[in-house]
Amino acid sequence: MSRLFSAPAAGVLLAVALLSAGTAGACPSYNNPTVFGSANIQANFQPDPYIRNVTAGGTTDLAGCTPFLGPGFVVNRPDFRFQYSGTSPTGRLTIALQATSNVDTILVVNAPDGSWFYNDDYNGSTNSAIVFVNPLPGQYDVWTGSYYLSSNNPAQLIITELAY
């Protein structure tokens, strides 16, 4: 009787599969439901800015994720998701995170084309922002994190087409 794998080889393959699944499962994934909900945002929206209260931080260390985006900690599911439609009248869309607590924030965004974006310390502050020039319509998944391991840090997620 022939076997495809010997018992030791099968054990090694199982261990590799479990390690890979553990790493991938602990990284940001847009396939997960959101923590703070979602919205449909049409270009030229009012009022601008759109503001959502969130908490920044988490226990998922971005250092172990692929692709490596930068240092920081988030939860593995998006904090917020929005569908953007239309054409920005200013040619820009900014997603920003302002802490209302004493925390150094980071921001991670998965854009409609599947590209990942990361920011820490926008314009020299400890708050974060990512500016999309000629933003694509579609789904934006947003993670609100902290540079150092911490969670439950009150913050505001800001989405605006105005200069920021």
JOCOR-V153909 format. One record per pair of residues at least 12 apart in sequence whose C-alpha atoms are under 10 Angstrom apart, sorted by the first residue. I is the first residue (numbers start at 1). GAP is how many residues later the second one is. Records with the same first field share a line. If there is no record, write none. Layout:
I = GAP + GAP
This chain:
23 = 37 + 41 + 42 + 43
24 = 40 + 41 + 42 + 52
25 = 35 + 40 + 51 + 52
26 = 33 + 34 + 35 + 36 + 38 + 39 + 48 + 49 + 50 + 51
27 = 33 + 34 + 35 + 36 + 37 + 38 + 39 + 40 + 46 + 47 + 48 + 49 + 50
28 = 32 + 33 + 34 + 37 + 38 + 45 + 46 + 47 + 48 + 49 + 50 + 80 + 81 + 82 + 113 + 114 + 115
29 = 46 + 47 + 48 + 49 + 81 + 112 + 114
30 = 46 + 47 + 48 + 49 + 51 + 79 + 80 + 84 + 109 + 110 + 111 + 112 + 113
31 = 45 + 46 + 47 + 110
32 = 44 + 45 + 46 + 47
33 = 43 + 44 + 45 + 46 + 47 + 48
34 = 42 + 43 + 44 + 45 + 46 + 47 + 107 + 108 + 109
35 = 19 + 20 + 40 + 41 + 42 + 43 + 44 + 45 + 46 + 108
36 = 16 + 17 + 18 + 19 + 42 + 43 + 44 + 45
37 = 15 + 17 + 41 + 42 + 43 + 44 + 45
38 = 14 + 40 + 41 + 42 + 43 + 44 + 45 + 102 + 103
39 = 41 + 42 + 43 + 44 + 45 + 100
40 = 41 + 42 + 43 + 44 + 45 + 98 + 99
41 = 41 + 42 + 43 + 44 + 45 + 96 + 97 + 118
42 = 40 + 41 + 42 + 43 + 44 + 45 + 46 + 95
43 = 41 + 42 + 43 + 44 + 45 + 46 + 47 + 48 + 49 + 50 + 92 + 94 + 117 + 118
44 = 41 + 42 + 43 + 44 + 45 + 46 + 116 + 117 + 118
45 = 43 + 44 + 115 + 116
46 = 114
47 = 113
48 = 110 + 111 + 112 + 113 + 114
49 = 45 + 46 + 108 + 109 + 110 + 111 + 112 + 113 + 115
50 = 45 + 106 + 107 + 108 + 109 + 110 + 111
51 = 45 + 46 + 105 + 106 + 107 + 108 + 109
52 = 28 + 45 + 103 + 104 + 105 + 106 + 107
53 = 44 + 45 + 46 + 47 + 101 + 102 + 103 + 104 + 105
54 = 25 + 26 + 43 + 44 + 45 + 46 + 89 + 90 + 98 + 99 + 100 + 101 + 102 + 103
55 = 24 + 42 + 44 + 45 + 46 + 88 + 89 + 90 + 91 + 96 + 97 + 98 + 99 + 100 + 101 + 102
56 = 17 + 18 + 19 + 23 + 41 + 42 + 43 + 44 + 45 + 47 + 48 + 49 + 50 + 51 + 87 + 88 + 89 + 90 + 91 + 94 + 95 + 96 + 97 + 98 + 99 + 100 + 101
57 = 15 + 16 + 17 + 18 + 22 + 46 + 47 + 48 + 49 + 50 + 86 + 87 + 88 + 89 + 90 + 91 + 92 + 93 + 94 + 95 + 96 + 97 + 98
58 = 14 + 15 + 16 + 17 + 18 + 85 + 86 + 87 + 88 + 89 + 90 + 91 + 92 + 93 + 94 + 95
59 = 13 + 14 + 15 + 16 + 17 + 86 + 87 + 89 + 90 + 91 + 92
60 = 12 + 13 + 14 + 15 + 16 + 17 + 85 + 89
61 = 12 + 13 + 14 + 15 + 84 + 85 + 86 + 87 + 88
62 = 12 + 13 + 14 + 46 + 83 + 85
67 = 49
68 = 48 + 50
69 = 39 + 47 + 48 + 49 + 50
70 = 36 + 37 + 38 + 47 + 48 + 49 + 50 + 77
71 = 35 + 47 + 48 + 49 + 74 + 75 + 76 + 77
72 = 32 + 33 + 34 + 35 + 36 + 46 + 48 + 72 + 73 + 74 + 75 + 76 + 77 + 78
73 = 32 + 33 + 34 + 70 + 71 + 72 + 73 + 74 + 75 + 76 + 77 + 78
74 = 32 + 33 + 34 + 69 + 70 + 71 + 72 + 73 + 74 + 75 + 76 + 77
75 = 68 + 69 + 70 + 76
76 = 67
77 = 64 + 65 + 66
78 = 30 + 31 + 32 + 62 + 63 + 64 + 65 + 66
79 = 29 + 62 + 63 + 64 + 65 + 66 + 78
80 = 29 + 60 + 61 + 62 + 63 + 64 + 77
81 = 28 + 29 + 58 + 59 + 60 + 61 + 62
82 = 56 + 57 + 58 + 59 + 60 + 77
83 = 29 + 54 + 55 + 56 + 57 + 58
84 = 28 + 51 + 52 + 53 + 54 + 55 + 56
85 = 50 + 51 + 52 + 53 + 54
86 = 49 + 50 + 51 + 52
87 = 47 + 48 + 49 + 50
88 = 45 + 46 + 47 + 48 + 49 + 72 + 73 + 74
89 = 45 + 72 + 73
90 = 43 + 44 + 71 + 72 + 73
91 = 41 + 42 + 43 + 44 + 70 + 71
92 = 39 + 40 + 41 + 42 + 43 + 44 + 68 + 69 + 70 + 71 + 72
93 = 37 + 38 + 39 + 40 + 41 + 42 + 43 + 66 + 67 + 68 + 69 + 70 + 71
94 = 35 + 36 + 37 + 38 + 39 + 41 + 64 + 65 + 66 + 67 + 68 + 69 + 70
95 = 12 + 13 + 14 + 33 + 34 + 35 + 36 + 37 + 45 + 47 + 62 + 63 + 64 + 65 + 66 + 69
96 = 23 + 26 + 31 + 32 + 33 + 34 + 35 + 46 + 48 + 60 + 61 + 62 + 63 + 64 + 68
97 = 22 + 23 + 25 + 29 + 30 + 31 + 32 + 33 + 46 + 47 + 48 + 58 + 59 + 60 + 61 + 62
98 = 27 + 28 + 29 + 30 + 31 + 46 + 56 + 57 + 58 + 59 + 60
99 = 27 + 28 + 29 + 45 + 47 + 54 + 55 + 56 + 57 + 58
100 = 27 + 53 + 54 + 55 + 56
101 = 51 + 52 + 53 + 54
102 = 24 + 51 + 52 + 53
103 = 23 + 24 + 42 + 43 + 44 + 45 + 47 + 48 + 50 + 51 + 52
104 = 16 + 17 + 21 + 22 + 23 + 24 + 41 + 42 + 43 + 44 + 46 + 49
105 = 14 + 15 + 16 + 17 + 20 + 21 + 22 + 23 + 24 + 39 + 40 + 41 + 42 + 43 + 48 + 50
106 = 12 + 13 + 14 + 15 + 16 + 20 + 21 + 22 + 23 + 37 + 38 + 39 + 40 + 41 + 42
107 = 12 + 13 + 14 + 15 + 20 + 21 + 22 + 23 + 35 + 36 + 37 + 38 + 39 + 40 + 50
108 = 12 + 20 + 21 + 22 + 33 + 34 + 35 + 36 + 37
109 = 21 + 31 + 32 + 33 + 34 + 35
110 = 29 + 30 + 31 + 32 + 33
111 = 21 + 24 + 25 + 26 + 27 + 28 + 29 + 30 + 31
112 = 23 + 24 + 25 + 26 + 27 + 28 + 29
113 = 23 + 24 + 25 + 26 + 27
114 = 25 + 26 + 27
116 = 25
117 = 13 + 14 + 15 + 25
118 = 12 + 25
119 = 12
120 = 25 + 26 + 27
121 = 26
126 = 20 + 21
127 = 19 + 28
128 = 16 + 17 + 18 + 29
129 = 28 + 29 + 30 + 35
130 = 29 + 34
131 = 28 + 29 + 30 + 32 + 33
132 = 29
133 = 28
135 = 26
142 = 15
143 = 14
144 = 12 + 13
